[in-house]
Amino acid sequence: MRDGRMFYRFSAPSRRAVLGLVRGLALGLALAPVAAPVQAASPALDPVPLIETWLLPRYDAFVGATKAQAAAWATFCAKPDAAGVPALKEAYGKTADAWNAVEFVTFGPISLSLRADRISFFPDRRNAITRGLAEIIGDSDAGRLEPTRFAQSSASVQGLPALERLLYEEGAADALVAGPEAARRCALGTAIATNLAAIASEIRTAWGDKASGVLGAIVSGKGDPALFPDVGALPGMILTDLSGAYQRVTDTKILPVLGTGPAEAKPTLADNWRSGRSGRVAANMIRSADALLVAVGAQMPSRPQYVVNKAATGADAAADKLPADIGAAAGTAPGASALQAAIKTFKVAQASVYKPVASYFGISLGFNALDGD
């Protein structure tokens, strides 16, 4: 002790031990893992309001249209008359319109039992519809048209394209009213219309509501073992189908008809060309897709929402300008040029599904039904 102060002496080994401890602590602190800054999770796209406010009302419209069409055929065939054919064509048009609005949806109950193909067997690359209709019209077996058995027939004869041929092919309307095939054609038309109503009802019933069915399973978070085993994957399915809507229009409704140029246009490859609805088919699908795009954008901040709305507005405007007859337009230079311009606009809308939508929600889009074709 010096001047009242206490001093400690360490031996050389003790000093070395203390210094070693200090160095060890310093090294440990230097090498300690530094926690990475916490990254905010990507915003979640809520599929429930999209299903409730966009999808289900469209399926409701499809159910209503198919029921009305089935009733129209039952009324007509009870007393066939040429004056009644326009009512059948009107019912067909309304049903086709309702289908076009959901045609690009591949998730949910539509994916089971080949329902989409049975509703609309398109494109028909091997003329299966015409051959199938000829075969079934030529067969007098009434049992083939009973609902249960008819639902097991080839998809090619069960849906809207088959019905279009019964109504719009040359001489078809007259053949419904008179001639050796009139009764069979009427019975077949009734079978198709009844079948379409049954399929539409099955789809809508399976979806249910927020407390039941597929939607109820989604809301509860349990999912559906066959359709949505992972509920978290549903937003990606919705966006994949939305992107596929624009691709479906360009790749199946317009480009095949354009061919390599006006001189090589292929008008009979257009969807619904017999009924003169080829432009309407494409426009209906684009408008419905645009409505879904805007609904998705409503779940985004103002800046990306603006981009989305602008793309949808542009696609809507291009759809409004589509010609009634895509095949006829494709056969002229101005018409083909206008269709190519529409395609570019639809591609802009499709690109917006990837950015800003999918990128904002952190979703990787899957393959759609057209990829690889």
Backbone hydrogen bonds, N-H to C=O, Kabsch-Sander energy under -0.5 kcal/mol:
donor,donor_aa,acceptor,acceptor_aa,energy
2,R,5,R,-2.4
5,R,2,R,-2.8
15,R,11,S,-2.4
16,R,12,A,-2.1
17,A,13,P,-1.8
18,V,14,S,-2.3
19,L,15,R,-2.6
20,G,16,R,-2.1
21,L,17,A,-2.1
22,V,18,V,-2.4
23,R,19,L,-2.7
24,G,20,G,-2.4
25,L,21,L,-2.4
26,A,22,V,-2.5
27,L,23,R,-2.8
28,G,24,G,-2.5
29,L,25,L,-2.3
30,A,26,A,-2.1
31,L,27,L,-2.1
32,A,28,G,-1.0
35,A,33,P,-0.5
46,D,44,A,-0.6
50,L,46,D,-0.6
51,I,47,P,-2.3
52,E,48,V,-2.9
53,T,49,P,-2.7
54,W,50,L,-1.6
55,L,50,L,-2.0
56,L,51,I,-2.9
58,R,54,W,-0.8
58,R,55,L,-0.7
59,Y,55,L,-2.0
60,D,56,L,-2.6
61,A,57,P,-1.9
62,F,58,R,-1.9
63,V,59,Y,-2.6
64,G,60,D,-2.4
65,A,61,A,-2.4
66,T,62,F,-2.4
67,K,63,V,-2.2
68,A,64,G,-2.1
69,Q,65,A,-2.1
70,A,66,T,-2.4
71,A,67,K,-2.1
72,A,68,A,-2.1
73,W,69,Q,-2.1
74,A,70,A,-2.0
75,T,71,A,-2.3
76,F,72,A,-2.4
77,C,73,W,-2.8
78,A,74,A,-1.0
79,K,75,T,-0.7
79,K,76,F,-1.2
84,G,81,D,-2.1
85,V,82,A,-1.1
88,L,84,G,-1.1
88,L,85,V,-0.6
89,K,85,V,-2.2
90,E,86,P,-2.4
91,A,87,A,-2.1
92,Y,88,L,-2.3
93,G,89,K,-2.5
94,K,90,E,-2.1
95,T,91,A,-2.0
96,A,92,Y,-2.9
97,D,93,G,-2.4
98,A,94,K,-2.0
99,W,95,T,-2.2
100,N,96,A,-2.7
101,A,97,D,-1.3
102,V,99,W,-1.8
103,E,99,W,-1.1
105,V,102,V,-1.9
106,T,104,F,-0.5
111,S,108,G,-2.2
112,L,109,P,-1.6
115,R,112,L,-1.7
116,A,110,I,-0.9
118,R,114,L,-2.3
119,I,115,R,-2.0
120,S,116,A,-2.5
122,F,120,S,-1.7
125,R,123,P,-0.9
127,N,124,D,-0.8
131,R,127,N,-1.8
132,G,128,A,-2.5
133,L,129,I,-2.7
134,A,130,T,-2.1
135,E,131,R,-2.0
136,I,132,G,-2.3
137,I,133,L,-2.6
138,G,134,A,-1.6
139,D,136,I,-0.6
140,S,138,G,-0.5
142,A,140,S,-0.8
144,R,141,D,-1.1
145,L,142,A,-1.6
146,E,143,G,-1.4
150,F,146,E,-3.3
151,A,147,P,-2.0
152,Q,149,R,-1.3
153,S,150,F,-1.9
157,V,154,S,-1.6
158,Q,155,A,-1.2
159,G,155,A,-0.6
160,L,119,I,-3.0
163,L,159,G,-1.8
164,E,160,L,-2.7
165,R,161,P,-1.6
166,L,162,A,-1.8
167,L,163,L,-1.2
168,Y,164,E,-3.0
169,E,165,R,-1.5
172,A,169,E,-2.8
173,A,169,E,-0.5
175,A,171,G,-1.8
176,L,172,A,-1.0
176,L,173,A,-0.7
177,V,173,A,-0.6
177,V,174,D,-1.0
178,A,174,D,-2.3
182,A,179,G,-1.3
185,R,181,E,-2.9
186,C,182,A,-2.4
187,A,183,A,-2.4
188,L,184,R,-2.4
189,G,185,R,-2.7
190,T,186,C,-2.4
191,A,187,A,-2.1
192,I,188,L,-2.6
193,A,189,G,-2.5
194,T,190,T,-2.6
195,N,191,A,-2.2
196,L,192,I,-2.6
197,A,193,A,-1.9
198,A,194,T,-2.0
199,I,195,N,-2.5
200,A,196,L,-2.5
201,S,197,A,-2.1
202,E,198,A,-2.3
203,I,199,I,-2.2
204,R,200,A,-2.3
205,T,201,S,-2.7
206,A,202,E,-2.1
207,W,203,I,-1.6
208,G,204,R,-1.4
209,D,212,S,-0.8
212,S,209,D,-1.1
214,V,206,A,-2.6
215,L,207,W,-2.7
216,G,209,D,-0.5
216,G,212,S,-2.1
217,A,213,G,-1.9
218,I,214,V,-1.9
219,V,215,L,-2.7
220,S,216,G,-2.1
221,G,217,A,-0.6
221,G,218,I,-0.8
222,K,217,A,-0.8
223,G,217,A,-2.4
224,D,228,F,-1.0
228,F,224,D,-1.4
231,V,229,P,-0.6
233,A,230,D,-2.0
234,L,231,V,-1.7
237,M,233,A,-1.6
238,I,234,L,-2.4
239,L,235,P,-2.3
240,T,236,G,-2.2
241,D,237,M,-2.3
242,L,238,I,-2.2
243,S,239,L,-2.6
244,G,240,T,-2.2
245,A,241,D,-1.4
246,Y,242,L,-1.1
247,Q,243,S,-1.7
248,R,244,G,-2.8
249,V,245,A,-1.9
250,T,246,Y,-2.2
251,D,247,Q,-3.2
252,T,248,R,-1.9
253,K,248,R,-0.8
253,K,249,V,-1.2
254,I,249,V,-1.1
255,L,250,T,-2.6
257,V,254,I,-0.8
258,L,254,I,-1.8
259,G,255,L,-1.4
261,G,258,L,-1.0
264,E,261,G,-1.8
265,A,262,P,-1.1
266,K,257,V,-2.8
269,L,266,K,-2.0
270,A,267,P,-1.5
273,W,270,A,-1.2
276,G,273,W,-0.8
277,R,272,N,-2.3
279,G,324,A,-2.4
280,R,324,A,-0.5
281,V,277,R,-2.6
282,A,278,S,-1.5
283,A,279,G,-2.5
284,N,280,R,-2.9
285,M,281,V,-1.9
286,I,282,A,-2.2
287,R,283,A,-2.6
288,S,284,N,-2.1
289,A,285,M,-2.4
290,D,286,I,-2.9
291,A,287,R,-2.0
292,L,288,S,-1.8
293,L,289,A,-2.7
294,V,290,D,-2.5
295,A,291,A,-1.9
296,V,292,L,-2.4
297,G,293,L,-2.4
298,A,294,V,-1.4
299,Q,296,V,-2.0
300,M,297,G,-2.1
305,Q,301,P,-2.2
306,Y,302,S,-2.0
307,V,303,R,-1.4
308,V,304,P,-2.2
309,N,305,Q,-2.8
310,K,306,Y,-2.3
311,A,307,V,-2.0
312,A,308,V,-2.4
313,T,309,N,-2.6
314,G,310,K,-2.2
315,A,311,A,-2.1
316,D,312,A,-2.5
317,A,313,T,-2.2
318,A,314,G,-2.0
319,A,315,A,-2.4
320,D,316,D,-2.2
321,K,317,A,-0.9
322,L,319,A,-1.2
326,I,324,A,-0.6
329,A,325,D,-2.0
330,A,326,I,-2.5
331,G,327,G,-0.8
331,G,328,A,-0.6
332,T,329,A,-1.7
336,A,332,T,-2.8
337,S,333,A,-2.3
338,A,334,P,-2.2
339,L,335,G,-2.1
340,Q,336,A,-2.1
341,A,337,S,-2.0
342,A,338,A,-2.0
343,I,339,L,-2.2
344,K,340,Q,-1.9
345,T,341,A,-1.8
346,F,342,A,-2.4
347,K,343,I,-2.2
348,V,344,K,-1.5
349,A,345,T,-1.7
350,Q,346,F,-2.2
351,A,347,K,-2.6
352,S,348,V,-1.6
353,V,349,A,-0.7
353,V,350,Q,-1.1
354,Y,350,Q,-0.8
354,Y,351,A,-0.7
355,K,351,A,-2.5
357,V,352,S,-1.9
358,A,353,V,-2.4
359,S,354,Y,-1.8
360,Y,356,P,-2.2
361,F,357,V,-2.1
362,G,358,A,-0.7
363,I,358,A,-2.7
365,L,363,I,-0.6
371,D,368,N,-1.3
373,D,370,L,-2.1
